[in-house]
Amino acid sequence: MTVYAAGVICWREAGKDIEVLLVHREQYDDWAFPKGKQDKGEFLQETAVREVEEEAGIKVRLGRKLDIIQYKVGKGEDKFVSYWASKVSKKAMARSKFKPNKEIAQIEWLSSQEAMSRLTYAHDQKLLSKVIEFHENGELETRALVLLRHAKATPRDQWSGEEAKRPLLPEGEKQAKRLVKLLDAYGPKRLVTSPWTRCKDTIKPYSKYRKRTLILRSQLTELRSALNPKKTKDAVEDLFDQKASALLCSHRPALPTITMTLASRAEGPVKSSILEATTLSPGEFVVMRFSVGKKPRFVDSERVSWTVK
């Protein structure tokens, strides 16, 4: 039996250095990053966020994806642990509620080098080395831009009404509701969408949950994208000037223009992965991480599918 788990390297700024959060498990007498096994029906992103709150008493939003660590447990079973990096805000720290328990005896914030010495396992040290490298290159602190294709809609040949009002299928409505916790793991704040029904209804459950207003942009409809792609490009580029993380929901026919616009701010494999987002399935999305600075650029891209391990 294969075991799936997820964890987070929580970090915060400490002058020119960073501090990271370690947890001490008394049962194993080890120091590691918060992590835990995936619950049934749970996405790994949700697992990561839940485990940090359960083990360290801190609510986080996922930053860039780091790696998947594989090792053997029990009677030779394979264990895969997916890790993300997350910056812990002062507000989250003020609300933290850690209490020692049977699993976690204590938590401690340590400088990157102190943490390197304290970590018990080599694979955790390798993860921390990657985090340190990202920080030194100005690529650790990022903002999220989520590109989402609307959930499953009624087929065109089964709809005789106005195209802009073609609704989601019952399956699509279930997808929209299921997206709430998954999107919340990343916490996009600025919600930009095509005003057509199938896009709005994909985002409504999340917008209601987070009490955020939907920002409607007609330039993101498939019709406007076909008639005037420059307007679509302008609407996408407007997101680069915003300080908050964002979500953009649109249609498959508009994805080529959208992804080409986004990819202009990326290079190499990251650029290629953004361009591949033209193949997003209904309800699928890609989380692009762009650097914080005068000239923001994408430094990472993570595709999120509907496969639950």
N, C-alpha and C positions, 0 to 999 in steps of 0.2 A: 504493500500500500504506500502510495506517495503522499507525503505530508506537505501542505502548502501553508506558508506563514508570511507575515509582513511586519515591517518595522520602520522606524524613523530615526534619523540622526537630527536631533533637535539642536539648534545652534542660536547663539546671540552674539552681538558685537561686544568686544572688550578692547577698546582703543583700536590699535592696528591689527590686533589678533581677534580670534573668536574663542568663545567658550562653548563646549558641547555638554550635553546631558548624558550621564551614565547612571545605570541602575545596578544595585547590588542584590543578587539573589542569594539568600542565606543557605538555601537547600544545596546549591552547587558551589557556594563560596566563589562566585565569579562576578566580574564587572563587564557589562555589555550595554548595548543600546536597547531602548524599549522595543519589544517585538512580541508576537504571539501567533498562535494558530488561527487559521481562517475558520469562521463559523459556517455552517451549512447555508447555502444560498447567498453568501456575502461576497462582494467584490473585494479583491485584495486591497484596493485603495481604502475601502471602508474599514477593513481589518486594521490597517496601519493607524488610522486616526483613532479608532476605538482603543487599541492597545496602549497608545500613549496616554490617553485619558485614564484608563484603568490602572496602568502601572505607575504613572508619574503624576496623575491628577491635573494634566495640562491639556487644554483643547487646542489642536493645531489644524492648520490647513497645509496640504501637501505642497512642497516646492518641487524642484526638479528630481526626476527619477535618477537613482544612482546605479544600482546593479541588482542582479539576482544571485544570491549566494547558494551554493549547493554543497551538502555534506550528508553523511550517513548518520542515522539515529536508530535507537532500539535494536532490532534484529536485522540490521543492514538495510533499513528502509531509506529511500532517498527523501531528503528534505530540501525544499526550495524556499528561500526567504527573499522576498522583494523589499528593497529599501528605497526610501525617498529622503530628501533633506528638507527640513522645515525651519524657517526662522521663527523664533518665538517672540512675540511682541511683548512690550511692557504691560499692556492690558491683559494679555493671557497669563503673564507671570503673576500679576496682581490677583487674578481669579483662580490661581492654581490651588488645588486642594489635596495635596499628597498626605497620606497617612500610612505608616508602616503596616505591612500585612504579612500573611503567611508566605506569600511569593516574593515580594520586594521588601527588603529590610530597610533600605535607604536609597536616596537619590543624591546625586552631587553634580554641580556644575564645575567643570575643570577647563583650564586652558587647553588648547589643542595638543601641546606637547605633554602636559601632565596626563591628559586623557590617553594619549598614545602609550604612555608607560603603564597606566592603570589597566587598560583593556586586557582581558584574559586571552582572547582568541585572535589568531593571526588574520583571519578573514575580516574581523572588525577593524583591525589596524589598517588593512588595505583600503577599506571603505573610508576610514578617516583620512588616509593619505589623499584620496580622491577629493574629499571635501576641502582639505587644506589647499590643494592645487587649484580648485575652482575659486576659492577665496582669493588666492594670490593673483589669479588672472582676471579678477573682477567678474566672475561668472557664477558666483554662488547665490547672491541675492538677485532674484528675478521676479518678474510679474507674469501672470498667466494670461494667455489669449486662447480661449477655447473656441474651436470651429466645430459646430454641430450641424449635421444634416437632420432635417426634421424626421420625426418618427413615421412609422408605416401609415400611409394614407390610402384612402379609397382609390383603386385603380382608375385611370382616366377613362377607360372604356366602360366603366360601371357608374359613371357620374355624368348626368345630363345638365347639371346646373352650371353656374358661373365658376370658371376655373379658380378664381381667387378664393372661393368659398368651399373648395373640395376638402372634405373633413378627414380626420384620422380614422382609421379602422379601430375596432375595439382593441385589437392587439397593439395598435399605436398608442391608444390611450393608456394602456397598461405600461408601455414603455415610458411614456411621459411621467407617470407616477413613480416608476422605478428609477428614473433618472435623478430624482430629487436628492437622495442621499449620496449617490455617486458624484453628482456635480458639487454637492456641498463639501465633499472631501477636498475640493480645490478652491471652493469659495469665490467664484466670480461675482463681482459686484455690479458691473455695468452690463446690462442685458440688452443687446441690440439684435433685432430680428426683422425679417421680412414681415409685412403686415398681413400676408395671406394666412388664412385660417389654420392650415396644417402646421405652419411654423409657430404662430402664436400659441396654439394649443399644446405644442411640444414643450414650451418654456413656462407656460402659466403655472403649473404645479410648483415648480421651483421658485418662481417669482413670488407666489403667494406665501410659500414657506419662509422665504427670507424677507418678505415684505419690501420687495424692490420693484420699481416701475419698469415696464417694458418700454424700450425705446424703439419705435417703429421707423424703419427706413425702406421706403418704396424702391430705392435703388438696388435692394437686395432680392427683389422678386426675380423670377426667371424671365419674365417678360421684359422688365427694364434692363436686365443684364444683357439680353440679346439685342435690344434696340440701342442702348447707349452704355457699352461696357466702361467707358471712362467715368461715368457717374458712379458706377458700382465700385470702381477702383478708388475714387475719391472718398466714398463712404467707408471703405476698409482702411484707407490710410489715416482717416480721422482718429482711429483707435490708437495710433502710435502717439498721439498728443495727449492722451489721457493718462492720469496717474494710477487709476484703479485697475485691478485685473478685470478682464472683460470676457463676455461670451457673445459669439456671433452665430445666429441660426439662419440657415438659408436652404436653397434647393439644389439638387444635383446639377441641373443645367447651368447654374451660376457658379459652381465650384471651380471650374477652370480659371475664370477671371479672378476670383477671390484668392485662390492659392498662388497664382502667378504674382499677384500684388504682394502677398505676404512673403513669398519666397525671395522677393527682391531685397529683403532685409536679412538674408541668410546665406551661408556658404556651405559647400561640401555636402556631407551626408545629411546635415540638418535641412539644407535646401531641398535635397532629393526627397526626404521624408515628407516635407510640406507639400511638394508637388504631387506626391502620391495620394494626398487626401482627396483627390478627385474621385477616388474609388470608395469613399465612405459609404457604408450601408445605412439604411434608415435607422435613426437613433444612435448611430455611432459618432464618435467625435475624436478630435486630436487636440492635445494640450500642448501649445507652443510656449516656450519660456523665453522671454526677451529681457536682456540686460537692463539694468537701471543706470542711466547716465544721459549725457547730452546727445549721443547718437545710439539710441537703443537698437539692438540687433538680436536676432534669435540665436540662442546658444544650445537649445535642446528641443526635441519634439517627441511627444509620447502619444501613441495611438491607443485609444481605449475602445475595446470591442465588447460584445455582449457575452463573451465566453466567461463563465464562472467556473474556476477550478474546483 
